[in-house]
């Protein structure tokens, strides 16, 4: 019973502490705008540019894992 109470209080505390993802994305976009020259949005990540960036990242990770002998 005690472990259930602890789990309940920890999960409730995390809900209070954690921000919604949309709010975090907005804050990061506002901070990145002066450096990038445009305001990045989640639409950018879902479009063709986001897919291309994801594929490049996957290739880089695969190469690094292959070099280190994990794959």
GUPA-110143 format. One record per atom (N, C-alpha, C, O): residue number from 1; x, y, z. Coordinates in Angstrom, 1 decimal. Last residue first. Example, Ala and Ser with C-alpha at 12.3 -4.5 7.8 and 13.67 -1.06 7.14 Angstrom:
<rs>
<k: 2&u: 12.8&v: -2.2&w: 7.1>
<k: 2&u: 13.7&v: -1.1&w: 7.1>
<k: 2&u: 12.9&v: 0.0&w: 7.9>
<k: 2&u: 13.4&v: 1.1&w: 8.0>
<k: 1&u: 13.2&v: -5.7&w: 7.8>
<k: 1&u: 12.3&v: -4.5&w: 7.8>
<k: 1&u: 13.2&v: -3.3&w: 7.8>
<k: 1&u: 14.2&v: -3.3&w: 8.5>
</rs>
This chain:
<rs>
<k: 71&u: 27.1&v: -2.1&w: -34.1>
<k: 71&u: 26.4&v: -2.8&w: -35.1>
<k: 71&u: 27.3&v: -3.6&w: -36.0>
<k: 71&u: 26.9&v: -4.3&w: -36.9>
<k: 70&u: 29.2&v: -1.5&w: -32.4>
<k: 70&u: 27.9&v: -1.9&w: -31.8>
<k: 70&u: 27.1&v: -2.6&w: -32.8>
<k: 70&u: 26.3&v: -3.5&w: -32.5>
<k: 69&u: 31.5&v: -0.3&w: -33.3>
<k: 69&u: 31.4&v: -1.8&w: -33.2>
<k: 69&u: 30.1&v: -2.3&w: -32.6>
<k: 69&u: 30.0&v: -3.5&w: -32.3>
<k: 68&u: 31.8&v: 2.3&w: -33.9>
<k: 68&u: 32.1&v: 1.9&w: -32.5>
<k: 68&u: 32.0&v: 0.4&w: -32.3>
<k: 68&u: 32.3&v: -0.1&w: -31.2>
<k: 67&u: 31.0&v: 2.4&w: -36.5>
<k: 67&u: 32.4&v: 2.7&w: -36.2>
<k: 67&u: 32.8&v: 2.2&w: -34.8>
<k: 67&u: 33.9&v: 1.7&w: -34.6>
<k: 66&u: 28.2&v: 1.9&w: -36.2>
<k: 66&u: 29.0&v: 1.0&w: -36.9>
<k: 66&u: 30.5&v: 1.1&w: -36.6>
<k: 66&u: 31.2&v: 0.2&w: -36.5>
<k: 65&u: 27.5&v: 4.2&w: -34.8>
<k: 65&u: 27.3&v: 2.9&w: -34.1>
<k: 65&u: 28.1&v: 1.8&w: -34.8>
<k: 65&u: 28.7&v: 0.9&w: -34.2>
<k: 64&u: 28.0&v: 6.1&w: -36.8>
<k: 64&u: 28.8&v: 6.1&w: -35.5>
<k: 64&u: 28.6&v: 4.8&w: -34.8>
<k: 64&u: 29.6&v: 4.4&w: -34.2>
<k: 63&u: 26.2&v: 5.3&w: -38.8>
<k: 63&u: 27.7&v: 5.3&w: -39.1>
<k: 63&u: 28.5&v: 5.3&w: -37.8>
<k: 63&u: 29.4&v: 4.6&w: -37.6>
<k: 62&u: 23.8&v: 5.7&w: -37.5>
<k: 62&u: 24.2&v: 4.4&w: -38.0>
<k: 62&u: 25.7&v: 4.3&w: -38.2>
<k: 62&u: 26.3&v: 3.3&w: -37.8>
<k: 61&u: 23.8&v: 8.5&w: -37.0>
<k: 61&u: 23.8&v: 7.6&w: -35.9>
<k: 61&u: 24.3&v: 6.2&w: -36.3>
<k: 61&u: 25.0&v: 5.5&w: -35.6>
<k: 60&u: 23.8&v: 9.4&w: -39.7>
<k: 60&u: 24.9&v: 9.7&w: -38.8>
<k: 60&u: 25.0&v: 8.8&w: -37.6>
<k: 60&u: 26.1&v: 8.3&w: -37.3>
<k: 59&u: 21.3&v: 8.4&w: -40.5>
<k: 59&u: 22.5&v: 7.9&w: -41.2>
<k: 59&u: 23.7&v: 8.2&w: -40.3>
<k: 59&u: 24.6&v: 7.4&w: -40.2>
<k: 58&u: 19.6&v: 9.8&w: -38.8>
<k: 58&u: 19.6&v: 8.4&w: -38.7>
<k: 58&u: 20.9&v: 7.8&w: -39.4>
<k: 58&u: 21.5&v: 6.9&w: -38.8>
<k: 57&u: 20.1&v: 12.4&w: -39.7>
<k: 57&u: 20.4&v: 12.1&w: -38.3>
<k: 57&u: 20.5&v: 10.6&w: -38.2>
<k: 57&u: 21.4&v: 10.1&w: -37.5>
<k: 56&u: 19.0&v: 12.3&w: -42.3>
<k: 56&u: 20.4&v: 12.6&w: -42.1>
<k: 56&u: 20.9&v: 12.2&w: -40.7>
<k: 56&u: 22.0&v: 11.6&w: -40.6>
<k: 55&u: 16.3&v: 11.8&w: -41.6>
<k: 55&u: 17.1&v: 10.8&w: -42.4>
<k: 55&u: 18.6&v: 11.0&w: -42.2>
<k: 55&u: 19.3&v: 10.1&w: -42.1>
<k: 54&u: 15.7&v: 14.2&w: -40.4>
<k: 54&u: 15.6&v: 13.0&w: -39.6>
<k: 54&u: 16.4&v: 11.9&w: -40.3>
<k: 54&u: 17.1&v: 11.1&w: -39.6>
<k: 53&u: 16.0&v: 16.0&w: -42.5>
<k: 53&u: 16.9&v: 16.2&w: -41.3>
<k: 53&u: 16.9&v: 14.9&w: -40.5>
<k: 53&u: 17.9&v: 14.4&w: -40.0>
<k: 52&u: 13.9&v: 15.1&w: -44.1>
<k: 52&u: 15.3&v: 15.1&w: -44.6>
<k: 52&u: 16.3&v: 15.1&w: -43.4>
<k: 52&u: 17.2&v: 14.4&w: -43.4>
<k: 51&u: 11.7&v: 15.7&w: -42.5>
<k: 51&u: 12.0&v: 14.3&w: -42.9>
<k: 51&u: 13.4&v: 14.1&w: -43.4>
<k: 51&u: 14.1&v: 13.2&w: -43.0>
<k: 50&u: 11.9&v: 18.5&w: -42.4>
<k: 50&u: 12.0&v: 17.7&w: -41.2>
<k: 50&u: 12.3&v: 16.2&w: -41.5>
<k: 50&u: 13.1&v: 15.6&w: -40.8>
<k: 49&u: 11.4&v: 19.1&w: -45.1>
<k: 49&u: 12.7&v: 19.4&w: -44.5>
<k: 49&u: 12.9&v: 18.6&w: -43.2>
<k: 49&u: 14.0&v: 18.1&w: -43.0>
<k: 48&u: 8.8&v: 18.2&w: -45.5>
<k: 48&u: 9.9&v: 17.5&w: -46.2>
<k: 48&u: 11.2&v: 17.9&w: -45.6>
<k: 48&u: 12.1&v: 17.0&w: -45.6>
<k: 47&u: 7.3&v: 18.5&w: -42.2>
<k: 47&u: 7.3&v: 18.7&w: -43.6>
<k: 47&u: 8.5&v: 18.0&w: -44.2>
<k: 47&u: 9.2&v: 17.2&w: -43.5>
<k: 46&u: 7.5&v: 18.4&w: -39.5>
<k: 46&u: 6.6&v: 17.4&w: -40.1>
<k: 46&u: 6.7&v: 17.5&w: -41.6>
<k: 46&u: 6.2&v: 16.6&w: -42.3>
<k: 45&u: 9.0&v: 20.6&w: -38.8>
<k: 45&u: 9.5&v: 19.3&w: -38.5>
<k: 45&u: 8.7&v: 18.2&w: -39.2>
<k: 45&u: 9.3&v: 17.1&w: -39.5>
<k: 44&u: 7.4&v: 22.7&w: -39.5>
<k: 44&u: 8.7&v: 22.5&w: -40.2>
<k: 44&u: 9.2&v: 21.1&w: -40.0>
<k: 44&u: 9.8&v: 20.5&w: -40.9>
<k: 43&u: 5.4&v: 22.6&w: -37.7>
<k: 43&u: 5.1&v: 22.3&w: -39.0>
<k: 43&u: 6.4&v: 22.0&w: -39.9>
<k: 43&u: 6.4&v: 21.2&w: -40.8>
<k: 42&u: 6.6&v: 23.5&w: -35.4>
<k: 42&u: 6.4&v: 22.1&w: -35.5>
<k: 42&u: 6.0&v: 21.7&w: -36.9>
<k: 42&u: 6.2&v: 20.5&w: -37.3>
<k: 41&u: 8.9&v: 26.1&w: -36.4>
<k: 41&u: 7.6&v: 25.6&w: -35.9>
<k: 41&u: 7.6&v: 24.1&w: -36.0>
<k: 41&u: 8.4&v: 23.5&w: -36.7>
<k: 40&u: 11.2&v: 28.9&w: -36.1>
<k: 40&u: 10.9&v: 27.5&w: -36.4>
<k: 40&u: 9.6&v: 27.0&w: -35.8>
<k: 40&u: 9.2&v: 27.5&w: -34.7>
<k: 39&u: 11.2&v: 32.0&w: -37.5>
<k: 39&u: 10.7&v: 31.3&w: -36.3>
<k: 39&u: 10.4&v: 29.8&w: -36.6>
<k: 39&u: 9.4&v: 29.6&w: -37.4>
<k: 38&u: 14.3&v: 33.1&w: -38.8>
<k: 38&u: 12.9&v: 32.8&w: -38.9>
<k: 38&u: 12.5&v: 32.0&w: -37.7>
<k: 38&u: 13.3&v: 31.5&w: -36.9>
<k: 37&u: 16.9&v: 33.6&w: -38.0>
<k: 37&u: 16.3&v: 34.6&w: -38.9>
<k: 37&u: 14.9&v: 34.3&w: -39.2>
<k: 37&u: 14.2&v: 35.0&w: -39.9>
<k: 36&u: 18.4&v: 32.2&w: -36.2>
<k: 36&u: 18.0&v: 31.5&w: -37.4>
<k: 36&u: 17.5&v: 32.5&w: -38.5>
<k: 36&u: 17.6&v: 32.3&w: -39.7>
<k: 35&u: 18.7&v: 33.9&w: -34.0>
<k: 35&u: 19.8&v: 33.3&w: -34.6>
<k: 35&u: 19.5&v: 32.7&w: -36.0>
<k: 35&u: 20.4&v: 32.8&w: -36.9>
<k: 34&u: 16.1&v: 34.8&w: -33.3>
<k: 34&u: 17.2&v: 35.8&w: -33.6>
<k: 34&u: 18.4&v: 35.2&w: -34.3>
<k: 34&u: 19.0&v: 35.8&w: -35.1>
<k: 33&u: 14.7&v: 32.2&w: -32.8>
<k: 33&u: 14.4&v: 33.1&w: -33.9>
<k: 33&u: 15.5&v: 34.2&w: -34.2>
<k: 33&u: 15.8&v: 34.4&w: -35.4>
<k: 32&u: 15.3&v: 30.8&w: -30.6>
<k: 32&u: 16.0&v: 30.5&w: -31.8>
<k: 32&u: 15.8&v: 31.5&w: -32.9>
<k: 32&u: 16.6&v: 31.6&w: -33.8>
<k: 31&u: 13.5&v: 31.7&w: -28.7>
<k: 31&u: 14.9&v: 31.9&w: -28.4>
<k: 31&u: 15.7&v: 31.7&w: -29.7>
<k: 31&u: 16.8&v: 32.3&w: -29.8>
<k: 30&u: 11.0&v: 31.0&w: -29.8>
<k: 30&u: 11.3&v: 32.4&w: -29.6>
<k: 30&u: 12.8&v: 32.7&w: -29.3>
<k: 30&u: 13.3&v: 33.7&w: -29.8>
<k: 29&u: 11.4&v: 28.2&w: -29.8>
<k: 29&u: 11.2&v: 28.9&w: -31.1>
<k: 29&u: 11.5&v: 30.4&w: -30.9>
<k: 29&u: 12.2&v: 31.0&w: -31.7>
<k: 28&u: 11.4&v: 27.7&w: -27.0>
<k: 28&u: 12.6&v: 27.4&w: -27.8>
<k: 28&u: 12.5&v: 28.1&w: -29.1>
<k: 28&u: 13.6&v: 28.7&w: -29.6>
<k: 27&u: 8.7&v: 28.4&w: -26.4>
<k: 27&u: 9.8&v: 29.1&w: -25.8>
<k: 27&u: 11.1&v: 28.9&w: -26.6>
<k: 27&u: 11.9&v: 29.9&w: -26.8>
<k: 26&u: 7.3&v: 26.6&w: -28.0>
<k: 26&u: 7.1&v: 28.0&w: -28.3>
<k: 26&u: 8.3&v: 28.8&w: -27.7>
<k: 26&u: 8.8&v: 29.7&w: -28.3>
<k: 25&u: 8.1&v: 24.1&w: -26.9>
<k: 25&u: 8.4&v: 24.4&w: -28.3>
<k: 25&u: 8.3&v: 25.9&w: -28.6>
<k: 25&u: 9.2&v: 26.5&w: -29.3>
<k: 24&u: 6.9&v: 24.4&w: -24.3>
<k: 24&u: 8.3&v: 24.3&w: -24.4>
<k: 24&u: 8.8&v: 24.6&w: -25.8>
<k: 24&u: 9.8&v: 25.4&w: -26.0>
<k: 23&u: 4.2&v: 24.4&w: -25.1>
<k: 23&u: 4.7&v: 25.6&w: -24.4>
<k: 23&u: 6.2&v: 25.6&w: -24.5>
<k: 23&u: 6.8&v: 26.6&w: -24.7>
<k: 22&u: 4.0&v: 21.8&w: -26.2>
<k: 22&u: 3.7&v: 23.0&w: -27.0>
<k: 22&u: 4.3&v: 24.3&w: -26.4>
<k: 22&u: 4.8&v: 25.1&w: -27.1>
<k: 21&u: 4.3&v: 20.2&w: -23.9>
<k: 21&u: 5.4&v: 20.2&w: -25.0>
<k: 21&u: 5.2&v: 21.4&w: -25.9>
<k: 21&u: 6.2&v: 22.0&w: -26.3>
<k: 20&u: 3.7&v: 21.6&w: -20.7>
<k: 20&u: 3.2&v: 21.0&w: -21.9>
<k: 20&u: 4.3&v: 21.2&w: -23.0>
<k: 20&u: 5.0&v: 22.2&w: -23.1>
<k: 19&u: 6.0&v: 20.9&w: -18.0>
<k: 19&u: 5.3&v: 21.9&w: -18.9>
<k: 19&u: 4.7&v: 21.1&w: -20.1>
<k: 19&u: 5.3&v: 20.1&w: -20.4>
<k: 18&u: 6.1&v: 19.4&w: -14.8>
<k: 18&u: 6.3&v: 19.3&w: -16.2>
<k: 18&u: 5.4&v: 20.3&w: -17.0>
<k: 18&u: 4.2&v: 20.5&w: -16.7>
<k: 17&u: 5.1&v: 19.7&w: -12.2>
<k: 17&u: 6.4&v: 20.3&w: -12.6>
<k: 17&u: 6.5&v: 20.4&w: -14.1>
<k: 17&u: 7.0&v: 21.4&w: -14.6>
<k: 16&u: 2.6&v: 18.4&w: -12.0>
<k: 16&u: 2.7&v: 19.8&w: -11.7>
<k: 16&u: 3.9&v: 20.4&w: -12.2>
<k: 16&u: 3.9&v: 21.6&w: -12.7>
<k: 15&u: 3.4&v: 15.8&w: -12.8>
<k: 15&u: 2.4&v: 16.5&w: -13.6>
<k: 15&u: 2.4&v: 18.0&w: -13.3>
<k: 15&u: 2.1&v: 18.8&w: -14.2>
<k: 14&u: 5.1&v: 15.2&w: -10.7>
<k: 14&u: 5.6&v: 15.3&w: -12.1>
<k: 14&u: 4.6&v: 16.1&w: -13.0>
<k: 14&u: 5.0&v: 16.9&w: -13.8>
<k: 13&u: 3.3&v: 15.0&w: -8.6>
<k: 13&u: 4.3&v: 16.0&w: -8.6>
<k: 13&u: 4.9&v: 16.2&w: -9.9>
<k: 13&u: 5.1&v: 17.4&w: -10.3>
<k: 12&u: 1.9&v: 12.7&w: -9.4>
<k: 12&u: 1.2&v: 14.0&w: -9.3>
<k: 12&u: 2.2&v: 15.1&w: -9.3>
<k: 12&u: 1.9&v: 16.2&w: -9.8>
<k: 11&u: 3.9&v: 10.8&w: -9.2>
<k: 11&u: 3.2&v: 11.1&w: -10.5>
<k: 11&u: 2.5&v: 12.4&w: -10.5>
<k: 11&u: 2.5&v: 13.1&w: -11.5>
<k: 10&u: 4.4&v: 10.9&w: -6.5>
<k: 10&u: 5.5&v: 11.2&w: -7.4>
<k: 10&u: 4.8&v: 11.6&w: -8.8>
<k: 10&u: 5.3&v: 12.5&w: -9.4>
<k: 9&u: 2.0&v: 10.1&w: -5.4>
<k: 9&u: 2.5&v: 11.4&w: -5.1>
<k: 9&u: 3.5&v: 11.8&w: -6.1>
<k: 9&u: 3.6&v: 13.0&w: -6.5>
<k: 8&u: 1.8&v: 7.4&w: -6.4>
<k: 8&u: 0.7&v: 8.4&w: -6.7>
<k: 8&u: 1.3&v: 9.8&w: -6.5>
<k: 8&u: 1.0&v: 10.7&w: -7.3>
<k: 7&u: 4.0&v: 6.2&w: -5.3>
<k: 7&u: 3.9&v: 6.3&w: -6.8>
<k: 7&u: 2.9&v: 7.4&w: -7.2>
<k: 7&u: 3.1&v: 8.2&w: -8.1>
<k: 6&u: 3.3&v: 6.3&w: -2.6>
<k: 6&u: 4.5&v: 7.0&w: -3.1>
<k: 6&u: 4.4&v: 7.2&w: -4.6>
<k: 6&u: 4.7&v: 8.3&w: -5.1>
<k: 5&u: 1.0&v: 4.7&w: -2.7>
<k: 5&u: 0.9&v: 6.1&w: -2.3>
<k: 5&u: 2.1&v: 6.9&w: -2.8>
<k: 5&u: 2.0&v: 8.0&w: -3.2>
<k: 4&u: 2.2&v: 2.3&w: -3.4>
<k: 4&u: 1.1&v: 2.9&w: -4.3>
<k: 4&u: 1.0&v: 4.4&w: -3.9>
<k: 4&u: 0.8&v: 5.2&w: -4.9>
<k: 3&u: 3.8&v: 1.7&w: -1.3>
<k: 3&u: 4.4&v: 2.0&w: -2.6>
<k: 3&u: 3.4&v: 2.6&w: -3.5>
<k: 3&u: 3.8&v: 3.4&w: -4.4>
<k: 2&u: 1.9&v: 1.2&w: 0.8>
<k: 2&u: 2.8&v: 2.4&w: 0.9>
<k: 2&u: 3.4&v: 2.7&w: -0.5>
<k: 2&u: 3.5&v: 3.9&w: -0.9>
<k: 1&u: 0.8&v: -1.2&w: 0.0>
<k: 1&u: 0.0&v: 0.0&w: 0.0>
<k: 1&u: 0.9&v: 1.2&w: 0.0>
<k: 1&u: 0.6&v: 2.2&w: -0.7>
</rs>
